[in-house]
C-alpha cells in the first residue's frame, strides 16, 4: 500500500508539473500543500519524479507509472524495495552496469520493455537533438549521462588546502580529489555543516573551475594591473576564481538585476574580495553605453544560454525543452556581444563561455565574433563533463 501511494503521488506531480519553474521549487510547494506525507515519503516521491524526467524523451509510448519504474531501474545501482514490490525481476538486475541494463532493455530481456531492433534506440531518444550538438561530443555517452546523478564539486581556495582536507577526513564523508584544488563529493551533501563556504571552499563545478586555464594560458607575467569585467557575473564564481588565480586585478562585475548584485556582494564579503566595481544593466539593450565609458583588458562573458550542459542536474529542463530556445538564446548572446566587445582594449582578451552543448551557441558564436569584430581565436575547447559526472561547458579565448 505504501509503495502504491508513493507511485500515485509521483504520478500526480508529473501530470501537474509543466516546467514553469525549477522542479525542486515546485516540489517544495507541492509538499507544503500535502503535509500528510512524512519526510521519507517526500524524499522517495522526489526521487521517483526525478527518475521519470531523467529518461528525457525516451520511452514516449510508455505510461507514467511504467516510465517511473524504468527510471528507477536505470538510474540506480542499489536494490529498491519499491521496485522489488512492482518489478522484482527488474530489481534482481539493478546492480548491473548501466550499459548492460540498457542492453537488456533493447533485447527485451527480464520482462523489460524492448526498444525494437538495432542499437540503443531508447538511449538515442533521451536527447533527440544529435545534429545540433557541438563538435567532439560523444553522443551516446552524453545521452547516458542523464541517467546518472552528477557529483557536487568544490574548489579549495588558496591557503585552505590543509584545513579543508582535515575537515573532510574527520567528517567521514566520501570524497574524491580530482586535483589539488578540486574535490568531488556526493550530490546533496550539506557542506556548510563542516566547511566555511566561500571562505575555505567555493561550490563550483569541475569544468567551471577549468575555465581558469583560459584567463592567462601559458603566461607567467604579472597581470595585477589588468582591468577585468565579468559582465554576466550571476553568483560571482568566476570572479572569485579570477581573483584567486590573479590577485589584485582591477575587477568590475555586472548583471541585469540589482538583487543578483546584492547577493553577490555578500558572497564577495565572505570570500574576502573587497575591491571591485559593480553595476546593473541589461547588456542586450540596443545602444547600451558603459556607465563610465571604461575599456577592459579582459572581459569574461559567461552568457545566458540554454543550460543544456547542466541538464543532468535539472532533467526537467531536458524534458520540457523547445528547440526554438536555441535560436532565442543565440540572438540574445549576439545582442550582448555587440554591446560588450567594443569595451575590449586592443590586445585584450574576451573569454566566451556557455554551459551549452549546442553548436549555435558555441562554435557559431565564435565564428560570429571573428567575422563581426575581427577577433583572433586563441584557444577553444568543449569541456565535456559526462565522463566525470560534471557539467559540460564551452570556452573560447579570443583576442583583439
KOLBABA-48428 format. One record per residue (C-alpha): residue in three letters; z, x, y; residue number from 1. Coordinates in steps of 0.2 Angstrom, whole numbers, m for minus. Layout:
KOLBABA-48428
 seke    c3    c1    c2 semar
  ALA     Z     X     Y   NUM
...
This chain:
KOLBABA-48428
 seke    c3    c1    c2 semar
  UNK     0     0     0     1
  UNK     4    14    12     2
  UNK   m12    23    10     3
  UNK   m22     6    11     4
  UNK   m13     3    28     5
  UNK   m17    21    34     6
  UNK   m36    19    30     7
  UNK   m35     2    38     8
  UNK   m28     9    54     9
  UNK   m40    23    54    10
  UNK   m55    11    52    11
  UNK   m48     1    67    12
  UNK   m48    16    78    13
  UNK   m66    22    73    14
  UNK   m73     4    75    15
  UNK   m64     3    93    16
  UNK   m67    20   100    17
  UNK   m83    23   109    18
  UNK   m81    40   115    19
  UNK   m77    35   133    20
  UNK   m63    48   134    21
  UNK   m57    63   123    22
  UNK   m51    57   106    23
  UNK   m34    64   107    24
  UNK   m31    55   123    25
  UNK   m37    39   116    26
  UNK   m26    41   100    27
  UNK   m11    43   111    28
  UNK   m14    27   120    29
  UNK   m18    18   103    30
  UNK    m1    24    95    31
  UNK     8    19   111    32
  UNK     2     2   109    33
  UNK     5     2    90    34
  UNK    23     8    89    35
  UNK    26     1    71    36
  UNK    19    17    65    37
  UNK    30    32    61    38
  UNK    26    50    66    39
  UNK    20    54    48    40
  UNK     8    39    48    41
  UNK     2    44    66    42
  UNK    m2    61    60    43
  UNK   m11    56    44    44
  UNK   m21    42    53    45
  UNK   m26    55    67    46
  UNK   m32    67    53    47
  UNK   m42    53    44    48
  UNK   m51    49    61    49
  UNK   m55    67    64    50
  UNK   m62    69    47    51
  UNK   m73    55    50    52
  UNK   m80    62    66    53
  UNK   m82    80    58    54
  UNK   m96    73    47    55
  UNK  m106    71    63    56
  UNK  m122    62    60    57
  UNK  m121    65    41    58
  UNK  m119    51    28    59
  UNK  m126    37    40    60
  UNK  m128    25    26    61
  UNK  m110    26    20    62
  UNK   m97    13    25    63
  UNK   m82    19    36    64
  UNK   m69    20    23    65
  UNK   m80    30    11    66
  UNK   m85    41    25    67
  UNK   m67    45    29    68
  UNK   m64    49    11    69
  UNK   m79    61    11    70
  UNK   m72    69    27    71
  UNK   m55    72    18    72
  UNK   m64    79     3    73
  UNK   m75    91    13    74
  UNK   m63    96    27    75
  UNK   m48   100    17    76
  UNK   m44   113     4    77
  UNK   m26   106    m1    78
  UNK   m24    91   m13    79
  UNK   m22    75    m4    80
  UNK   m11    61   m10    81
  UNK   m21    48    m1    82
  UNK   m37    55    m8    83
  UNK   m29    55   m26    84
  UNK   m25    37   m23    85
  UNK   m43    32   m19    86
  UNK   m53    45   m27    87
  UNK   m43    56   m40    88
  UNK   m60    63   m47    89
  UNK   m63    70   m29    90
  UNK   m46    76   m27    91
  UNK   m47    86   m43    92
  UNK   m61    96   m35    93
  UNK   m55    98   m17    94
  UNK   m49   116   m19    95
  UNK   m66   122   m22    96
  UNK   m75   132    m9    97
  UNK   m84   121     4    98
  UNK  m102   126    m1    99
  UNK   m98   121   m19   100
  UNK   m91   104   m14   101
  UNK  m107   102    m3   102
  UNK  m117   106   m19   103
  UNK  m108    93   m29   104
  UNK  m112    80   m16   105
  UNK  m130    85   m16   106
  UNK  m131    84   m35   107
  UNK  m121    68   m36   108
  UNK  m108    75   m47   109
  UNK   m89    70   m49   110
  UNK   m94    52   m43   111
  UNK   m98    59   m26   112
  UNK  m112    50   m16   113
  UNK  m128    60   m18   114
  UNK  m139    65    m3   115
  UNK  m155    64   m13   116
  UNK  m166    79   m18   117
  UNK  m169    96   m10   118
  UNK  m157   107    m1   119
  UNK  m141   102     9   120
  UNK  m148    86    16   121
  UNK  m132    79    22   122
  UNK  m127    96    30   123
  UNK  m143    96    40   124
  UNK  m139    78    46   125
  UNK  m122    83    53   126
  UNK  m131    92    68   127
  UNK  m148    85    69   128
  UNK  m155    95    83   129
  UNK  m160   111    75   130
  UNK  m176   113    85   131
  UNK  m166   113   102   132
  UNK  m154   127    97   133
  UNK  m154   144   105   134
  UNK  m161   159    95   135
  UNK  m151   168    82   136
  UNK  m140   153    76   137
  UNK  m138   151    58   138
  UNK  m142   133    57   139
  UNK  m133   129    40   140
  UNK  m118   140    44   141
  UNK  m117   131    61   142
  UNK  m118   114    54   143
  UNK  m105   118    41   144
  UNK   m93   124    54   145
  UNK   m90   106    60   146
  UNK   m81   103    43   147
  UNK   m69   117    47   148
  UNK   m54   117    58   149
  UNK   m56   131    71   150
  UNK   m42   143    75   151
  UNK   m32   145    91   152
  UNK   m34   161    99   153
  UNK   m23   171   111   154
  UNK   m26   186   122   155
  UNK   m12   198   124   156
  UNK   m10   203   142   157
  UNK    m8   221   147   158
  UNK     9   229   144   159
  UNK    15   215   132   160
  UNK     7   221   115   161
  UNK    24   226   108   162
  UNK    34   211   114   163
  UNK    21   199   108   164
  UNK    19   206    90   165
  UNK    38   207    88   166
  UNK    40   189    93   167
  UNK    25   184    81   168
  UNK    33   194    67   169
  UNK    50   186    69   170
  UNK    43   168    71   171
  UNK    36   168    53   172
  UNK    20   161    60   173
  UNK     4   166    50   174
  UNK    m7   176    62   175
  UNK   m22   187    61   176
  UNK   m26   201    73   177
  UNK   m44   202    77   178
  UNK   m42   216    90   179
  UNK   m28   225    99   180
  UNK   m28   210   112   181
  UNK   m35   196   102   182
  UNK   m24   186    89   183
  UNK   m29   170    79   184
  UNK   m15   158    74   185
  UNK   m16   140    66   186
  UNK   m23   127    77   187
  UNK    m9   116    84   188
  UNK     4   130    85   189
  UNK    17   127    98   190
  UNK    15   144   106   191
  UNK    27   140   120   192
  UNK    42   140   109   193
  UNK    42   159   107   194
  UNK    29   166   119   195
  UNK    28   165   138   196
  UNK    11   158   141   197
  UNK     0   166   155   198
  UNK    13   180   157   199
  UNK    13   188   140   200
  UNK    m2   179   132   201
  UNK   m16   168   138   202
  UNK   m23   155   127   203
  UNK   m42   159   126   204
  UNK   m55   158   113   205
  UNK   m61   173   104   206
  UNK   m78   173   112   207
  UNK   m71   169   130   208
  UNK   m62   185   128   209
  UNK   m78   194   123   210
  UNK   m86   189   140   211
  UNK   m76   203   147   212
  UNK   m88   215   139   213
  UNK  m101   209   151   214
  UNK   m91   212   168   215
  UNK   m95   230   168   216
  UNK  m103   235   152   217
  UNK  m103   254   148   218
  UNK   m97   258   166   219
  UNK   m81   269   169   220
  UNK   m82   269   188   221
  UNK   m69   260   199   222
  UNK   m73   243   205   223
  UNK   m57   238   213   224
  UNK   m66   236   230   225
  UNK   m79   224   222   226
  UNK   m79   206   229   227
  UNK   m80   194   214   228
  UNK   m82   175   214   229
  UNK   m78   164   199   230
  UNK   m87   149   206   231
  UNK   m83   136   192   232
  UNK   m66   143   189   233
  UNK   m58   127   180   234
  UNK   m42   133   172   235
  UNK   m45   151   178   236
  UNK   m45   160   161   237
  UNK   m60   171   165   238
  UNK   m52   176   182   239
  UNK   m36   181   174   240
  UNK   m47   191   161   241
  UNK   m56   200   175   242
  UNK   m40   204   184   243
  UNK   m33   211   169   244
  UNK   m48   222   165   245
  UNK   m51   227   183   246
  UNK   m35   225   193   247
  UNK   m37   225   212   248
  UNK   m54   216   213   249
  UNK   m56   205   228   250
  UNK   m56   188   219   251
  UNK   m62   171   226   252
  UNK   m61   156   215   253
  UNK   m68   138   217   254
  UNK   m70   122   208   255
  UNK   m76   104   213   256
  UNK   m59    97   213   257
  UNK   m43   101   223   258
  UNK   m32    95   208   259
  UNK   m40   109   197   260
  UNK   m37   122   210   261
  UNK   m19   116   212   262
  UNK   m16   118   193   263
  UNK   m25   135   194   264
  UNK   m13   141   207   265
  UNK     2   138   196   266
  UNK    m6   147   182   267
  UNK   m11   161   193   268
  UNK     8   162   198   269
  UNK    14   163   180   270
  UNK     1   177   177   271
  UNK     6   187   192   272
  UNK   m11   185   201   273
  UNK    m6   183   219   274
  UNK   m20   190   229   275
  UNK   m35   178   229   276
  UNK   m45   166   239   277
  UNK   m49   148   234   278
  UNK   m59   133   240   279
  UNK   m65   116   233   280
  UNK   m84   112   234   281
  UNK   m97   103   225   282
  UNK  m109   118   221   283
  UNK  m123   106   216   284
  UNK  m124    98   233   285
  UNK  m141   101   242   286
  UNK  m139   113   256   287
  UNK  m122   120   251   288
  UNK  m115   133   263   289
  UNK  m101   145   258   290
  UNK   m87   142   269   291
  UNK   m85   159   276   292
  UNK  m103   165   273   293
  UNK   m97   179   261   294
  UNK  m108   188   249   295
  UNK  m102   195   232   296
  UNK  m104   210   221   297
  UNK  m101   199   206   298
  UNK  m102   180   203   299
  UNK   m95   173   187   300
  UNK  m105   157   183   301
  UNK   m97   148   169   302
  UNK  m106   132   172   303
  UNK  m104   114   167   304
  UNK  m113   111   150   305
  UNK  m114   100   135   306
  UNK  m100   110   127   307
  UNK  m109   110   111   308
  UNK  m102   127   106   309
  UNK   m85   119   106   310
  UNK   m88   103    96   311
  UNK   m79   109    81   312
  UNK   m64   106    91   313
  UNK   m69    89    98   314
  UNK   m80    82    84   315
  UNK   m81    65    93   316
  UNK   m92    74   106   317
  UNK  m105    78    92   318
  UNK  m104    60    85   319
  UNK  m107    52   102   320
  UNK  m119    65   110   321
  UNK  m135    59   118   322
  UNK  m149    71   118   323
  UNK  m153    66   136   324
  UNK  m137    76   140   325
  UNK  m146    92   138   326
  UNK  m159    89   152   327
  UNK  m145    82   163   328
  UNK  m134    97   162   329
  UNK  m149   109   163   330
  UNK  m154   101   180   331
  UNK  m136   102   186   332
  UNK  m135   120   181   333
  UNK  m151   124   191   334
  UNK  m144   115   206   335
  UNK  m128   126   206   336
  UNK  m138   142   203   337
  UNK  m149   138   218   338
  UNK  m133   137   229   339
  UNK  m124   152   222   340
  UNK  m137   166   219   341
  UNK  m141   168   237   342
  UNK  m122   173   239   343
  UNK  m125   188   227   344
  UNK  m127   205   236   345
  UNK  m141   217   232   346
  UNK  m136   227   217   347
  UNK  m123   214   212   348
  UNK  m121   205   195   349
  UNK  m122   187   190   350
  UNK  m113   183   174   351
  UNK  m121   167   167   352
  UNK  m110   158   154   353
  UNK  m111   142   144   354
  UNK  m102   136   129   355
  UNK  m118   128   124   356
  UNK  m129   131   109   357
  UNK  m145   123   116   358
  UNK  m159   134   122   359
  UNK  m162   124   138   360
  UNK  m145   128   144   361
  UNK  m146   146   139   362
  UNK  m162   156   137   363
  UNK  m172   144   148   364
  UNK  m159   146   162   365
  UNK  m160   165   161   366
  UNK  m179   163   162   367
  UNK  m177   152   177   368
  UNK  m166   165   186   369
  UNK  m178   179   183   370
  UNK  m193   168   189   371
  UNK  m184   159   204   372
  UNK  m174   173   211   373
  UNK  m182   189   203   374
  UNK  m165   194   195   375
  UNK  m166   208   181   376
  UNK  m159   203   164   377
  UNK  m147   217   159   378
  UNK  m138   210   144   379
  UNK  m139   194   135   380
  UNK  m130   188   119   381
  UNK  m127   172   110   382
  UNK  m109   174   104   383
  UNK  m109   164    88   384
  UNK   m91   158    84   385
  UNK   m94   149    67   386
  UNK   m91   165    57   387
  UNK   m74   167    65   388
  UNK   m68   149    67   389
  UNK   m71   151    85   390
  UNK   m82   143    99   391
  UNK  m100   148   101   392
  UNK  m105   154   119   393
  UNK  m120   161   128   394
  UNK  m118   175   140   395
  UNK  m131   184   151   396
  UNK  m128   198   164   397
  UNK  m141   198   177   398
  UNK  m143   210   192   399
  UNK  m151   208   209   400
